[in-house]
């Protein structure tokens, strides 16, 4: 399902150096499965694929059907892990130009997003759309008070109630804490349909919970196949700690070995534009899990061949502190051949009759070789195709590998203490009650 090839890092780090992580990888693998490591109160994702109740999947699918009957547009309100996982899967599976193909009354709603930024223009533009189309909302927040989604939902709630009156209630779905918080109280008081954000699963690991599954189902995709792919990967990764037979262990060991050789920037590379948000999800997963205590590999991403004409120069000849992880896809969903031309003015007849995916694969291989020659190690992670089953397996693979890698790095991969720093400053600047002291201190700093 997922294969990892590290043969293109051996000019930079010896294979034995990678295998030398076996003892610590085995220890960390055991700590994960036995739930005895740091952050073990956030390991619900570990057995989630096999624990998911079919009744929940049926309920989510049923809700998705109802939303599709009501809405042309479905607005997912959330930030970070509350929306990135779902968006990664939806963007990967949808038609690249679905918003131009979709029309009023189409089978599946267009999925739009709010609460992932504080741009006034973005929200105002969103309302230009929502004034014209029937829509529904899924607000996702464990506390209900995270600033970005809370602001967006307050404004959206006001708009949808004005537009539909009492009918707004059936168009709002809440995904939040099981028993406490502002959204839970609102859902209970106003009778909104609701789903639970599990207490033992952090946001960036939550895509296979209701957080991600509902938006994905509304988009018309097979959430059962997604979960089954993750379940298969869960079973595979639990079977052995052997670095050479466990792909997540191999990836975790390899990236830590490269990090110890001074390669502290990892660039996620793929050659499919519809995987761009998968890379965004991966960046949050690894950046938020490992970037702490002055440690961590900095996650970046490029979409090739597009970015070969922008970032390619730097990757080829810039600072040699980077390594690449190429996400390679074996088969395209569709087939498009390059035609022959009689005059051959563009000199492309030498590839006439080839399909575009083949040319793309040759670009991928040629780029890897060029970057190796330029001093950039390359890990290759391959899946056969982009569908729900393989993406489910890939999600779980990266989650498990991230946990192993974080433990190997010596950090707790399940907290995010640094995320709170900007919030404290923002609250103080906005004059939030309870932040008076911080507000005075910041005002003094700003006057210097």
PEUR-V541184 format. One record per pair of residues at least 12 apart in sequence whose ideal C-beta (glycine too) atoms are under 7 Angstrom apart, sorted by the first residue. I is the first residue (numbers start at 1). J is the second residue. D is the distance in Angstrom with one decimal. If there is no record, write none. Layout:
i | j | d
I | J | D
I | J | D
This chain:
i | j | d
1 | 232 | 6.2
1 | 233 | 6.2
1 | 383 | 6.9
1 | 390 | 6.4
1 | 393 | 4.3
2 | 233 | 6.8
2 | 247 | 5.5
2 | 381 | 6.5
2 | 383 | 5.9
2 | 393 | 5.6
2 | 394 | 5.9
2 | 397 | 4.7
3 | 247 | 6.5
3 | 382 | 4.8
4 | 247 | 4.4
4 | 250 | 4.8
4 | 251 | 5.2
4 | 379 | 6.8
4 | 381 | 5.5
5 | 380 | 4.2
6 | 18 | 6.7
6 | 250 | 6.4
6 | 254 | 4.8
6 | 379 | 5.6
8 | 368 | 6.5
8 | 372 | 5.8
8 | 377 | 6.5
8 | 378 | 4.1
8 | 380 | 6.9
9 | 254 | 6.1
9 | 258 | 6.4
9 | 377 | 4.1
9 | 378 | 6.8
9 | 379 | 6.3
11 | 372 | 6.9
12 | 258 | 6.9
12 | 261 | 6.3
12 | 377 | 4.4
13 | 257 | 4.8
13 | 258 | 5.8
13 | 261 | 5.3
17 | 257 | 5.1
18 | 243 | 6.9
18 | 253 | 5.1
18 | 254 | 5.4
18 | 257 | 4.8
19 | 243 | 5.9
21 | 243 | 6.7
21 | 253 | 4.0
21 | 256 | 6.2
21 | 257 | 6.6
21 | 408 | 6.5
22 | 243 | 5.4
24 | 408 | 5.6
25 | 241 | 6.2
25 | 243 | 5.9
25 | 249 | 5.0
25 | 252 | 6.5
25 | 253 | 5.6
25 | 404 | 6.3
25 | 408 | 6.5
26 | 241 | 4.1
28 | 404 | 5.3
28 | 407 | 3.9
28 | 408 | 5.9
29 | 241 | 4.3
29 | 249 | 6.7
29 | 404 | 6.5
31 | 407 | 6.5
32 | 46 | 6.4
32 | 403 | 5.6
32 | 404 | 7.0
33 | 238 | 6.4
37 | 407 | 5.8
38 | 412 | 3.9
39 | 412 | 4.5
39 | 413 | 6.6
39 | 414 | 3.1
39 | 415 | 5.9
41 | 200 | 6.1
42 | 200 | 5.8
42 | 201 | 6.5
42 | 202 | 4.9
42 | 414 | 4.0
43 | 200 | 6.5
44 | 198 | 5.1
44 | 200 | 3.4
44 | 201 | 4.2
45 | 201 | 4.9
45 | 205 | 4.0
45 | 399 | 6.0
48 | 201 | 7.0
48 | 208 | 5.3
48 | 209 | 6.9
49 | 208 | 6.4
49 | 227 | 5.6
49 | 230 | 3.9
49 | 231 | 3.8
49 | 234 | 4.8
49 | 396 | 6.3
50 | 231 | 5.4
50 | 234 | 6.0
52 | 227 | 5.5
57 | 223 | 6.0
57 | 224 | 5.6
57 | 227 | 6.9
60 | 210 | 6.5
60 | 213 | 5.3
60 | 214 | 5.3
60 | 217 | 5.2
60 | 223 | 6.5
61 | 217 | 5.5
61 | 223 | 7.0
63 | 173 | 6.8
63 | 193 | 6.4
63 | 214 | 6.6
64 | 214 | 6.8
64 | 217 | 3.8
64 | 218 | 4.6
67 | 109 | 6.8
67 | 136 | 5.1
67 | 218 | 5.1
68 | 107 | 6.9
68 | 108 | 6.2
68 | 109 | 6.2
68 | 218 | 6.7
70 | 134 | 6.5
70 | 136 | 5.7
70 | 171 | 6.1
71 | 109 | 4.9
71 | 134 | 5.2
71 | 135 | 5.1
71 | 136 | 4.1
71 | 171 | 6.9
72 | 104 | 5.5
72 | 106 | 6.9
72 | 109 | 5.7
72 | 110 | 6.9
72 | 133 | 4.3
72 | 134 | 5.1
72 | 135 | 6.8
73 | 109 | 5.5
73 | 110 | 5.3
73 | 112 | 5.8
73 | 129 | 6.5
73 | 130 | 6.6
73 | 133 | 4.8
73 | 135 | 4.1
74 | 109 | 4.2
74 | 111 | 5.3
74 | 135 | 6.9
74 | 136 | 5.5
74 | 138 | 6.9
74 | 215 | 7.0
74 | 218 | 4.9
75 | 112 | 5.2
75 | 114 | 5.5
75 | 135 | 6.0
75 | 137 | 4.9
75 | 156 | 6.6
76 | 111 | 6.2
76 | 113 | 5.3
76 | 138 | 5.3
76 | 140 | 6.9
76 | 215 | 4.9
77 | 114 | 4.9
77 | 115 | 4.1
77 | 137 | 6.1
77 | 138 | 6.8
77 | 139 | 4.2
77 | 140 | 6.5
77 | 149 | 5.0
77 | 152 | 5.3
77 | 153 | 5.1
77 | 156 | 6.6
78 | 115 | 5.5
78 | 116 | 6.9
78 | 140 | 3.7
78 | 141 | 6.4
78 | 149 | 5.3
79 | 115 | 5.6
79 | 116 | 4.8
79 | 146 | 6.4
79 | 148 | 4.7
79 | 149 | 5.5
80 | 203 | 5.3
80 | 204 | 6.8
80 | 284 | 6.2
81 | 202 | 6.8
81 | 203 | 2.8
81 | 204 | 3.9
81 | 206 | 5.3
81 | 284 | 6.6
82 | 140 | 4.1
82 | 141 | 6.2
82 | 149 | 6.9
82 | 203 | 5.6
82 | 211 | 6.0
83 | 113 | 5.8
83 | 116 | 5.8
83 | 140 | 6.6
84 | 280 | 5.9
84 | 281 | 4.5
84 | 284 | 5.6
85 | 206 | 6.5
85 | 207 | 2.7
85 | 212 | 4.4
85 | 281 | 5.4
86 | 207 | 6.4
86 | 212 | 4.2
86 | 215 | 4.0
86 | 216 | 5.5
87 | 113 | 6.5
87 | 277 | 5.0
88 | 277 | 4.6
88 | 278 | 4.4
88 | 280 | 6.7
88 | 281 | 4.0
89 | 207 | 7.0
89 | 212 | 6.9
89 | 216 | 5.2
89 | 221 | 6.9
89 | 226 | 6.9
89 | 391 | 5.8
90 | 111 | 5.5
90 | 215 | 6.5
90 | 216 | 6.0
90 | 219 | 4.7
91 | 274 | 5.7
91 | 276 | 6.9
91 | 277 | 4.2
92 | 274 | 5.2
92 | 275 | 5.6
92 | 278 | 5.6
92 | 386 | 5.6
92 | 391 | 6.0
93 | 221 | 5.2
93 | 388 | 6.9
94 | 219 | 6.5
96 | 273 | 6.7
96 | 274 | 5.9
98 | 110 | 7.0
104 | 133 | 6.8
107 | 220 | 6.7
108 | 219 | 5.9
108 | 220 | 3.8
109 | 218 | 6.2
111 | 215 | 6.1
111 | 218 | 6.9
111 | 219 | 5.4
112 | 126 | 6.6
114 | 126 | 6.0
114 | 152 | 4.2
114 | 156 | 6.4
115 | 148 | 5.1
115 | 149 | 3.2
115 | 152 | 3.7
115 | 153 | 6.5
116 | 148 | 6.5
117 | 148 | 6.5
118 | 148 | 5.7
118 | 151 | 6.8
123 | 152 | 6.5
123 | 155 | 6.4
127 | 159 | 6.3
130 | 159 | 6.5
136 | 171 | 4.2
137 | 156 | 5.7
137 | 160 | 6.3
137 | 171 | 6.5
137 | 172 | 5.1
137 | 173 | 7.0
138 | 173 | 4.6
138 | 175 | 6.4
138 | 214 | 5.9
138 | 215 | 6.1
139 | 153 | 4.6
139 | 174 | 5.7
139 | 183 | 6.6
140 | 175 | 4.3
140 | 211 | 5.6
141 | 176 | 6.0
141 | 183 | 5.9
142 | 176 | 6.0
142 | 177 | 5.2
142 | 181 | 6.6
142 | 197 | 4.6
143 | 181 | 5.0
143 | 182 | 6.9
144 | 176 | 5.8
144 | 181 | 4.6
144 | 182 | 3.3
144 | 183 | 3.3
145 | 182 | 5.5
147 | 426 | 6.9
160 | 172 | 6.8
169 | 190 | 6.4
169 | 191 | 6.0
169 | 192 | 6.5
172 | 192 | 5.0
173 | 192 | 6.5
173 | 193 | 4.9
173 | 194 | 7.0
173 | 214 | 6.9
174 | 186 | 6.9
174 | 187 | 4.2
174 | 192 | 4.9
174 | 194 | 4.3
175 | 194 | 7.0
175 | 195 | 4.5
175 | 197 | 6.0
175 | 210 | 5.5
175 | 211 | 5.6
175 | 214 | 6.8
176 | 194 | 6.7
176 | 197 | 5.9
177 | 197 | 6.1
178 | 196 | 4.6
195 | 210 | 3.6
195 | 214 | 6.3
196 | 210 | 6.4
197 | 209 | 6.9
197 | 211 | 6.0
202 | 414 | 5.6
204 | 284 | 5.3
204 | 285 | 5.0
204 | 288 | 5.7
204 | 289 | 7.0
205 | 399 | 5.6
207 | 395 | 5.8
208 | 227 | 6.3
208 | 230 | 5.7
208 | 395 | 6.6
221 | 388 | 5.8
222 | 388 | 4.7
225 | 388 | 3.9
225 | 389 | 4.7
225 | 392 | 6.9
226 | 388 | 4.4
226 | 391 | 6.4
226 | 392 | 4.0
227 | 392 | 6.1
228 | 389 | 6.2
228 | 392 | 6.6
229 | 388 | 6.7
229 | 389 | 3.9
229 | 390 | 6.0
229 | 391 | 6.7
229 | 392 | 2.8
229 | 393 | 4.1
230 | 392 | 4.0
230 | 393 | 6.2
230 | 395 | 5.9
230 | 396 | 4.1
232 | 393 | 5.9
233 | 393 | 4.1
233 | 396 | 4.2
233 | 397 | 5.4
234 | 396 | 5.7
237 | 400 | 5.0
247 | 397 | 6.4
248 | 397 | 5.6
248 | 400 | 4.4
248 | 401 | 3.9
248 | 404 | 6.0
249 | 404 | 6.2
251 | 379 | 6.7
251 | 381 | 7.0
251 | 401 | 4.6
252 | 401 | 5.0
252 | 404 | 4.0
252 | 405 | 3.9
252 | 408 | 5.9
254 | 379 | 5.7
255 | 297 | 6.2
255 | 405 | 6.0
256 | 405 | 6.2
256 | 408 | 5.0
256 | 409 | 6.4
258 | 323 | 5.0
258 | 377 | 5.9
259 | 297 | 5.4
262 | 321 | 6.1
263 | 321 | 6.1
263 | 322 | 6.4
263 | 323 | 4.5
263 | 377 | 6.5
264 | 297 | 5.6
264 | 298 | 6.2
264 | 321 | 5.9
265 | 297 | 7.0
265 | 298 | 4.8
265 | 300 | 6.2
265 | 321 | 5.6
265 | 322 | 4.4
266 | 297 | 4.9
266 | 299 | 5.6
266 | 323 | 5.9
266 | 325 | 5.9
267 | 300 | 4.9
267 | 301 | 6.5
267 | 302 | 6.0
267 | 315 | 6.8
267 | 322 | 5.9
267 | 324 | 5.0
268 | 282 | 5.5
268 | 299 | 6.7
268 | 301 | 4.2
268 | 325 | 5.4
268 | 327 | 6.5
269 | 302 | 5.5
269 | 304 | 6.0
269 | 324 | 5.2
269 | 325 | 6.8
269 | 326 | 4.6
269 | 327 | 6.9
270 | 303 | 6.4
270 | 327 | 4.2
271 | 304 | 5.1
271 | 305 | 6.7
271 | 360 | 5.3
271 | 363 | 6.9
271 | 364 | 5.2
272 | 329 | 5.8
272 | 386 | 6.8
273 | 303 | 5.8
275 | 327 | 6.5
276 | 303 | 5.3
279 | 301 | 3.7
282 | 299 | 6.7
282 | 398 | 6.1
283 | 299 | 4.4
283 | 301 | 6.1
285 | 398 | 6.2
285 | 399 | 6.9
285 | 402 | 5.5
286 | 299 | 4.6
286 | 402 | 5.7
287 | 299 | 4.9
288 | 416 | 4.9
289 | 402 | 5.1
289 | 406 | 5.1
289 | 413 | 3.9
290 | 405 | 6.7
290 | 406 | 5.2
290 | 409 | 5.8
290 | 411 | 6.2
290 | 413 | 6.4
292 | 411 | 5.2
292 | 417 | 6.7
292 | 418 | 6.3
293 | 411 | 5.6
295 | 409 | 5.7
295 | 410 | 7.0
295 | 411 | 5.9
296 | 409 | 6.9
304 | 367 | 6.4
305 | 363 | 5.2
308 | 367 | 6.4
315 | 371 | 6.0
315 | 376 | 6.2
316 | 370 | 6.4
316 | 371 | 6.3
316 | 374 | 4.5
317 | 374 | 6.3
320 | 375 | 4.7
322 | 376 | 6.0
323 | 376 | 6.3
323 | 377 | 4.2
323 | 378 | 7.0
324 | 371 | 6.3
324 | 376 | 5.7
324 | 378 | 4.7
325 | 379 | 4.6
325 | 381 | 6.2
326 | 364 | 6.8
326 | 368 | 6.4
326 | 378 | 6.0
326 | 380 | 5.0
327 | 381 | 5.4
328 | 364 | 6.5
328 | 380 | 5.7
328 | 381 | 6.9
328 | 382 | 4.5
329 | 383 | 6.1
329 | 385 | 6.4
329 | 386 | 5.8
330 | 382 | 6.5
330 | 383 | 6.9
330 | 384 | 4.5
330 | 385 | 6.2
331 | 384 | 6.1
331 | 385 | 4.4
332 | 357 | 3.8
333 | 386 | 6.8
335 | 355 | 5.3
336 | 355 | 6.2
336 | 356 | 5.1
337 | 353 | 6.1
337 | 354 | 7.0
337 | 355 | 5.4
338 | 351 | 5.6
338 | 352 | 5.5
338 | 353 | 6.9
338 | 354 | 5.5
338 | 356 | 6.9
339 | 352 | 6.4
340 | 352 | 3.8
424 | 438 | 6.1
425 | 442 | 6.2
428 | 442 | 5.0
429 | 442 | 6.1
